[in-house]
Amino acid sequence: MSPEIEQKEIVAETPKVVGPELGGERRKNERKRNERKPSRRPERVRQEFDQKVLSVRRVTRVTSGGRRFSFSTAVAIGDKKGRVGVGLGKSSDTPIAVEKAVRAAKKAMVTISMKGHSIAHPVEAKYASARVIIMPAPGKGVVAGSSVRTVLELAGIKEVSGKILSRSKNKLNNARAAIKALGRLKVQRIKNAVA
């Protein structure tokens, strides 16, 4: 056997080195971290509430000098443990309007009495022209649409069915109707055996 053939066989048997930890090449967006030097950027603190923007509208005020534009945002917040709220914020800049809406939602928070991952009984509520019904649906997950689904998910309810009974497409009013309905849930009382 010639020495050239033996070398090719040896090269084919050696494993390829992959990844920066094994001495390979680093990917394009991958940066090497220096463990000895602390990061200048502070770590992000996890927020107390999850938030979801329901709607962003550009509203106009007509003055003698022309039109003045501003933004109106509806935001739902919740901790996924039974607390949920909806707020409205208005400003000339969208991020500021969202921040105001979050502050308003924190003030209007409702604590919901839950039964496991569901609710104890069906509830119905009306807010302005929006009518919503919410029913327990064990084993089906969250079956609801539009902003009612967002409110239920942020509240942490996982096995429930919701239905918008009105023809209203107003996301803010539908969300507020859902929160009003959830607020009507009766608190589960534990029966004491002591007589």
BAFI-3210 file (N, C-alpha, C; in Angstrom, 3 decimals, decimal comma, padded with zeros to 6 digits):
// residues 195
n [1|2|3|4|5|6|7|8|9|10|11|12|13|14|15|16|17|18|19|20|21|22|23|24|25|26|27|28|29|30|31|32|33|34|35|36|37|38|39|40|41|42|43|44|45|46|47|48|49|50|51|52|53|54|55|56|57|58|59|60|61|62|63|64|65|66|67|68|69|70|71|72|73|74|75|76|77|78|79|80|81|82|83|84|85|86|87|88|89|90|91|92|93|94|95|96|97|98|99|100|101|102|103|104|105|106|107|108|109|110|111|112|113|114|115|116|117|118|119|120|121|122|123|124|125|126|127|128|129|130|131|132|133|134|135|136|137|138|139|140|141|142|143|144|145|146|147|148|149|150|151|152|153|154|155|156|157|158|159|160|161|162|163|164|165|166|167|168|169|170|171|172|173|174|175|176|177|178|179|180|181|182|183|184|185|186|187|188|189|190|191|192|193|194|195]
n.u [000,835|000,506|002,020|000,451|-002,260|-002,745|-002,560|-004,836|-006,899|-006,504|-006,983|-009,710|-010,815|-010,441|-012,212|-014,181|-013,561|-015,832|-017,456|-016,911|-016,046|-014,617|-012,488|-013,127|-014,459|-016,093|-019,526|-021,187|-022,773|-022,125|-020,696|-017,745|-017,743|-016,339|-015,447|-014,188|-014,430|-016,913|-020,219|-021,180|-023,716|-026,763|-028,557|-031,727|-034,611|-037,152|-040,438|-043,299|-045,859|-047,260|-047,769|-050,020|-050,700|-053,786|-055,109|-054,138|-054,790|-054,867|-055,702|-057,377|-057,330|-058,991|-057,966|-057,861|-055,447|-054,879|-054,620|-054,161|-052,355|-052,638|-052,048|-054,007|-054,014|-054,932|-054,348|-053,803|-053,031|-051,525|-050,789|-050,852|-051,746|-054,219|-054,753|-055,765|-056,011|-057,262|-056,344|-056,406|-054,535|-053,394|-051,440|-049,031|-047,045|-046,477|-045,107|-045,195|-047,925|-048,584|-047,262|-048,720|-051,186|-050,608|-050,151|-052,737|-054,104|-053,015|-054,162|-056,791|-057,059|-058,267|-058,897|-059,218|-061,246|-060,256|-060,745|-058,685|-057,296|-059,370|-062,674|-065,264|-068,021|-070,401|-070,309|-071,680|-071,532|-072,084|-070,726|-070,946|-071,852|-070,958|-071,282|-070,489|-069,938|-068,629|-067,547|-066,829|-064,610|-063,440|-060,447|-060,366|-058,848|-058,108|-060,803|-061,672|-062,162|-060,566|-060,070|-061,006|-059,880|-057,199|-057,394|-058,232|-056,015|-053,955|-054,908|-054,423|-056,086|-056,752|-058,470|-061,147|-064,086|-065,028|-067,369|-068,327|-071,204|-072,437|-072,546|-070,453|-067,329|-065,438|-062,475|-061,499|-063,852|-064,879|-062,866|-063,074|-065,649|-065,205|-063,507|-065,261|-067,110|-065,487|-064,979|-067,363|-067,332|-068,008|-066,562|-064,871|-065,806|-064,367|-065,596|-065,891|-065,324|-065,697|-068,030]
n.v [-001,172|002,247|005,258|007,590|006,854|005,837|008,163|009,617|008,040|008,303|011,042|011,181|009,816|011,400|013,461|016,434|019,652|021,657|024,741|027,538|026,912|024,609|025,377|026,112|028,191|031,349|032,319|034,821|036,813|036,239|036,992|037,116|036,717|038,422|037,127|038,187|040,942|043,095|043,718|046,825|047,552|047,574|044,733|043,710|044,266|042,064|042,764|043,513|043,087|041,572|043,003|044,029|045,596|046,673|048,335|050,947|054,190|056,895|060,051|063,144|066,621|069,397|072,628|076,253|076,788|074,521|070,918|068,927|066,192|063,245|060,307|057,550|054,973|051,677|049,491|046,286|044,775|042,252|039,785|037,097|035,581|035,977|038,680|041,485|044,224|047,065|049,877|053,298|055,510|058,717|060,633|062,744|061,199|057,776|055,778|057,163|057,395|054,689|054,160|055,824|054,554|052,088|052,894|053,798|051,379|049,916|051,239|050,527|047,823|044,450|041,813|038,403|035,659|032,460|029,058|026,708|026,412|027,577|029,099|029,432|029,532|030,371|033,739|036,940|040,138|043,649|046,391|049,633|049,349|046,828|043,364|040,537|037,071|034,682|031,429|028,446|026,013|023,147|021,519|022,464|024,684|028,193|029,554|032,014|035,244|038,146|041,011|039,916|037,414|038,159|039,459|037,315|035,573|037,157|037,300|034,785|032,652|029,504|027,516|028,138|029,525|032,129|034,549|037,093|038,756|040,981|043,202|044,852|046,177|047,426|047,279|048,110|048,519|045,890|044,534|045,799|044,996|042,262|042,279|043,368|041,308|039,214|040,297|039,867|037,308|034,942|034,583|031,686|029,887|028,213|025,423|024,930|022,222|022,386|022,591]
n.w [000,000|-000,800|000,657|000,334|000,126|002,690|004,254|003,436|004,428|007,186|007,583|006,947|009,100|011,391|013,687|012,993|014,304|015,997|016,772|019,068|021,669|021,362|019,900|017,342|014,633|015,352|015,131|013,059|014,509|017,105|020,207|022,200|025,647|028,388|031,342|033,567|033,431|034,436|033,101|031,663|031,126|032,827|034,116|032,813|034,691|035,596|034,689|036,732|035,728|032,795|029,589|026,980|023,973|023,001|021,119|018,851|018,081|015,774|016,518|015,729|016,292|015,294|014,709|014,469|013,333|011,909|011,697|014,613|015,560|017,565|019,642|020,688|022,919|023,873|026,503|027,905|031,001|033,098|035,682|035,327|037,404|038,386|038,529|036,685|034,339|032,450|030,527|029,262|027,289|026,231|023,997|022,272|021,322|020,627|022,412|024,883|025,238|025,558|027,952|029,712|029,500|030,681|033,314|033,947|033,710|035,825|037,969|037,655|038,255|038,656|040,920|040,445|041,391|041,095|040,015|040,194|037,052|035,815|035,847|038,367|037,732|035,041|033,752|032,909|031,311|030,639|028,980|028,043|024,727|024,448|024,961|026,859|027,447|029,676|030,172|032,094|030,730|030,983|030,041|027,421|026,850|026,137|024,687|022,957|021,454|019,937|022,017|024,355|024,652|025,064|027,576|029,196|028,980|030,096|032,655|033,541|033,287|032,035|031,077|029,688|028,136|026,022|024,800|022,570|022,643|021,550|018,659|018,662|017,719|019,126|020,686|023,185|024,749|024,668|026,068|028,566|029,246|029,542|031,791|033,651|033,773|034,797|037,275|038,554|039,470|041,960|045,193|046,175|048,955|051,679|053,292|056,705|058,888|061,527|064,101]
ca.u [000,000|001,327|001,839|-000,582|-003,571|-002,838|-002,800|-006,227|-007,730|-006,308|-007,667|-011,155|-011,235|-010,361|-013,451|-014,055|-013,742|-016,898|-017,848|-015,828|-015,532|-013,693|-011,423|-013,612|-014,748|-017,288|-020,514|-021,142|-023,357|-021,761|-019,608|-017,093|-017,939|-015,222|-015,994|-013,522|-014,861|-018,376|-020,917|-021,571|-025,168|-027,449|-029,463|-033,132|-035,415|-038,402|-041,569|-044,288|-047,009|-047,136|-048,676|-050,355|-051,390|-055,016|-055,327|-053,478|-055,549|-054,391|-056,856|-057,078|-058,062|-058,930|-057,892|-057,815|-054,130|-054,750|-054,923|-053,185|-052,463|-052,165|-052,299|-054,784|-053,696|-055,584|-053,388|-054,236|-051,901|-051,883|-049,660|-051,148|-052,037|-055,538|-054,907|-055,784|-056,567|-057,233|-056,225|-056,368|-053,573|-053,354|-050,273|-048,587|-046,066|-047,041|-044,566|-045,677|-049,336|-048,598|-046,851|-049,869|-052,219|-050,182|-050,416|-054,197|-054,511|-052,619|-055,134|-058,099|-056,875|-059,271|-058,418|-060,221|-061,228|-060,175|-060,890|-057,612|-056,969|-060,642|-063,525|-066,223|-069,355|-070,507|-070,610|-072,008|-071,487|-072,270|-070,045|-071,379|-072,649|-070,287|-071,780|-069,558|-070,234|-067,447|-067,985|-065,751|-064,514|-062,292|-059,798|-060,464|-057,949|-058,777|-061,581|-062,255|-061,591|-060,281|-059,456|-061,461|-058,829|-056,024|-057,691|-058,255|-054,640|-053,195|-055,410|-053,891|-057,137|-056,317|-059,525|-062,346|-064,649|-065,600|-068,121|-068,806|-072,593|-072,843|-071,891|-069,452|-065,953|-064,580|-061,639|-061,413|-065,109|-064,962|-061,938|-063,653|-066,793|-064,635|-063,021|-066,454|-067,660|-064,596|-065,151|-068,610|-067,154|-068,180|-065,398|-065,070|-065,639|-064,010|-066,487|-065,193|-065,979|-065,886|-069,424]
ca.v [000,000|003,455|006,152|008,598|006,264|005,740|009,501|009,986|007,289|008,888|012,337|010,937|009,299|012,408|014,254|017,868|020,473|022,619|025,620|028,320|026,301|023,556|025,962|026,377|029,588|031,922|032,774|036,240|037,660|035,715|037,745|036,453|037,441|038,435|036,827|038,998|042,334|043,172|044,438|048,182|047,638|046,880|043,677|044,108|043,753|041,524|043,593|042,885|042,712|041,446|043,965|043,802|046,745|046,234|049,157|052,247|055,012|058,266|060,947|064,481|067,771|070,453|073,983|077,287|076,703|073,252|069,698|068,465|064,740|062,579|058,865|056,989|053,543|050,855|048,470|045,351|044,247|041,203|039,032|035,685|034,913|036,399|040,136|041,999|045,567|047,704|051,327|054,101|056,598|059,592|061,509|063,052|060,177|056,460|055,158|057,885|057,018|053,323|054,288|056,377|053,516|051,084|053,489|053,790|049,975|049,509|051,819|049,887|046,372|043,624|040,498|037,410|034,400|031,379|027,684|026,049|027,192|027,958|029,899|028,579|029,515|031,315|035,133|037,787|041,556|044,610|047,673|050,439|048,482|045,519|042,326|039,402|035,958|033,847|030,162|027,481|024,964|022,333|020,701|023,038|025,818|029,491|029,650|033,359|036,039|039,571|041,483|039,068|036,389|038,811|039,687|036,009|035,051|037,966|036,978|033,479|031,642|028,669|026,607|028,964|029,877|033,472|034,901|038,470|038,626|042,180|043,391|045,898|045,835|048,279|046,381|048,617|048,222|044,435|044,170|046,283|044,124|041,001|042,525|043,540|039,955|038,487|040,897|039,362|035,936|034,817|034,039|030,329|029,810|026,878|025,032|024,397|021,065|022,666|023,025]
ca.w [000,000|-000,904|001,800|000,039|000,425|004,140|004,786|003,149|005,353|008,512|007,572|006,939|010,398|012,458|013,763|012,748|015,499|015,730|017,885|019,663|022,892|020,967|019,083|015,985|014,324|015,945|014,159|012,751|015,553|018,418|020,824|023,317|026,899|029,308|032,658|034,595|033,327|034,559|032,048|032,016|030,962|033,919|033,674|032,814|035,793|035,070|035,081|037,599|034,917|031,349|028,969|025,578|023,395|022,337|019,927|018,741|017,134|015,569|016,614|015,219|016,821|014,277|015,273|013,431|012,697|011,180|012,447|015,610|015,664|018,775|019,629|021,789|023,006|024,903|026,934|028,953|031,772|034,043|036,233|035,046|038,680|038,835|038,522|035,314|034,211|031,126|030,640|028,049|027,375|025,053|023,944|020,910|020,972|020,959|023,632|026,065|025,369|026,102|029,361|030,432|029,519|031,675|034,630|034,133|033,879|037,179|038,893|037,455|038,286|039,321|041,346|040,067|042,150|040,124|040,497|039,438|035,859|035,215|036,725|039,084|037,105|033,911|034,091|031,759|031,650|029,545|029,179|026,892|023,850|024,374|025,857|026,870|028,349|029,919|030,774|032,312|029,708|031,377|029,020|026,065|026,673|026,041|023,457|022,931|020,373|020,061|023,257|025,468|024,763|025,670|028,999|029,872|029,037|031,051|033,997|033,911|033,152|030,912|030,615|029,712|026,837|026,043|023,592|022,464|022,193|020,818|017,354|018,866|017,344|019,947|021,491|024,559|025,444|024,825|027,153|029,825|029,542|030,040|033,154|034,487|033,956|035,704|038,600|039,130|039,954|043,405|045,881|046,671|050,414|052,164|054,378|057,882|059,492|062,948|064,358]
c.u [000,888|001,053|000,753|-001,973|-003,771|-003,146|-004,253|-007,173|-007,649|-007,046|-009,176|-011,652|-011,226|-011,637|-013,175|-014,341|-014,754|-017,149|-016,668|-015,240|-014,537|-012,602|-011,849|-013,873|-016,035|-018,233|-020,468|-021,612|-022,967|-020,562|-019,046|-017,271|-016,697|-015,784|-015,414|-014,020|-016,386|-018,983|-021,313|-023,089|-025,865|-028,414|-030,899|-033,867|-036,740|-039,564|-042,586|-045,463|-046,615|-048,125|-048,859|-051,136|-052,593|-055,266|-054,541|-054,254|-054,888|-055,614|-056,425|-057,947|-057,893|-058,986|-057,868|-056,486|-053,929|-055,102|-053,790|-053,400|-051,961|-052,563|-053,047|-054,525|-054,457|-054,649|-054,021|-052,986|-052,403|-050,663|-049,809|-051,361|-053,374|-055,747|-054,794|-056,434|-056,421|-057,180|-056,128|-055,397|-053,543|-052,133|-049,926|-047,569|-046,577|-046,442|-045,038|-047,139|-049,465|-048,249|-047,997|-050,976|-051,888|-050,447|-051,914|-054,704|-054,161|-053,610|-056,470|-058,006|-057,949|-058,619|-059,533|-060,091|-061,303|-060,348|-059,904|-057,178|-058,223|-061,401|-064,622|-067,561|-069,387|-070,871|-070,850|-071,975|-071,651|-071,533|-070,287|-072,229|-072,041|-070,870|-070,906|-070,071|-068,978|-067,896|-066,786|-065,791|-063,307|-061,775|-059,819|-059,478|-058,738|-059,461|-062,301|-061,564|-061,293|-059,639|-059,907|-060,426|-057,598|-056,219|-057,634|-056,848|-053,805|-053,661|-054,887|-054,930|-056,849|-057,393|-060,863|-062,796|-065,304|-066,289|-068,549|-070,200|-073,057|-072,141|-070,799|-068,056|-064,936|-063,784|-061,553|-062,673|-065,291|-064,071|-062,496|-064,872|-066,309|-064,152|-064,192|-067,088|-066,812|-064,695|-066,405|-068,493|-067,267|-066,959|-065,750|-064,803|-065,351|-064,896|-065,679|-066,005|-066,263|-067,310|-069,529]
c.v [001,247|004,396|007,205|008,091|006,173|007,099|009,933|009,272|007,877|010,222|012,144|010,475|010,338|013,246|015,733|018,623|021,565|023,451|026,328|027,686|025,183|024,077|026,239|027,859|030,030|032,358|034,285|037,125|037,240|036,487|036,972|037,319|037,321|038,261|037,723|040,444|042,395|044,023|045,828|048,349|046,895|045,826|044,153|043,447|043,268|042,332|042,792|042,345|042,543|042,431|043,660|045,008|046,227|047,014|050,455|053,035|056,372|059,164|062,364|065,524|068,897|071,806|074,983|077,252|075,424|072,078|069,355|066,968|064,254|061,108|058,445|055,488|052,881|049,698|047,600|044,839|043,178|040,464|037,521|034,873|035,387|037,897|040,651|043,386|046,098|049,203|051,995|055,245|057,399|060,493|061,790|062,028|058,813|055,836|055,836|057,538|055,618|053,345|054,820|055,334|052,441|051,606|053,481|052,375|049,474|050,036|051,087|048,363|045,673|042,310|039,492|036,183|033,261|030,037|026,853|026,936|027,683|028,881|028,998|028,448|030,494|032,718|035,914|039,234|042,401|045,887|048,479|049,544|047,079|044,566|041,090|038,344|035,094|032,611|029,256|026,403|024,095|021,479|021,272|024,167|027,117|029,570|030,991|034,149|037,454|039,909|040,675|037,982|036,956|038,999|038,365|035,432|035,827|037,732|035,633|032,379|030,836|027,749|027,315|029,272|031,248|033,785|036,352|038,390|039,824|042,238|044,456|045,391|046,644|047,396|046,812|048,276|046,718|043,961|044,600|045,455|042,789|041,155|042,700|042,181|039,161|039,015|040,407|037,928|035,907|034,132|032,662|030,312|028,384|026,566|024,407|023,261|021,299|023,201|023,782]
c.w [000,000|000,267|001,577|000,418|001,935|004,771|004,577|004,113|006,769|008,615|007,641|008,308|011,505|012,487|013,539|014,043|015,175|016,987|018,503|020,917|022,582|020,037|017,653|015,772|015,006|014,836|014,046|013,917|016,972|018,975|021,991|024,560|027,766|030,720|033,751|034,605|033,431|033,451|032,531|031,966|032,103|033,363|033,778|033,972|035,208|035,613|035,884|036,784|033,448|030,742|027,493|025,089|022,617|021,057|020,018|017,685|016,998|015,550|016,246|015,898|015,814|014,970|014,122|012,679|011,895|012,072|013,403|015,802|017,026|018,692|020,883|021,805|024,143|025,214|028,020|029,660|032,735|034,524|036,024|036,319|039,234|038,903|037,091|035,295|032,797|031,326|029,287|028,267|026,096|025,130|022,482|020,409|021,461|022,224|024,922|026,317|025,960|027,588|030,223|030,568|030,551|033,083|034,947|034,388|035,276|038,215|038,826|037,483|039,102|039,705|041,143|040,957|041,147|040,816|039,681|038,279|035,155|036,162|037,290|038,363|035,936|034,398|032,792|032,206|030,401|029,913|027,906|025,985|023,736|025,405|025,716|027,831|028,450|030,697|031,040|031,230|030,025|030,224|027,619|025,811|026,636|024,683|023,503|021,836|020,798|021,413|024,475|025,723|025,459|027,169|029,763|030,017|030,053|032,485|034,474|033,868|031,891|030,352|030,706|028,289|026,958|024,733|023,669|021,852|021,361|019,461|017,450|018,511|018,156|020,922|022,949|025,341|025,647|025,978|028,506|030,230|030,101|031,475|034,122|034,789|034,945|037,128|039,306|039,644|041,469|044,014|046,432|048,171|050,818|053,365|055,517|058,499|060,974|063,167|065,658]
res [m|s|p|e|i|e|q|k|e|i|v|a|e|t|p|k|v|v|g|p|e|l|g|g|e|r|r|k|n|e|r|k|r|n|e|r|k|p|s|r|r|p|e|r|v|r|q|e|f|d|q|k|v|l|s|v|r|r|v|t|r|v|t|s|g|g|r|r|f|s|f|s|t|a|v|a|i|g|d|k|k|g|r|v|g|v|g|l|g|k|s|s|d|t|p|i|a|v|e|k|a|v|r|a|a|k|k|a|m|v|t|i|s|m|k|g|h|s|i|a|h|p|v|e|a|k|y|a|s|a|r|v|i|i|m|p|a|p|g|k|g|v|v|a|g|s|s|v|r|t|v|l|e|l|a|g|i|k|e|v|s|g|k|i|l|s|r|s|k|n|k|l|n|n|a|r|a|a|i|k|a|l|g|r|l|k|v|q|r|i|k|n|a|v|a]
***
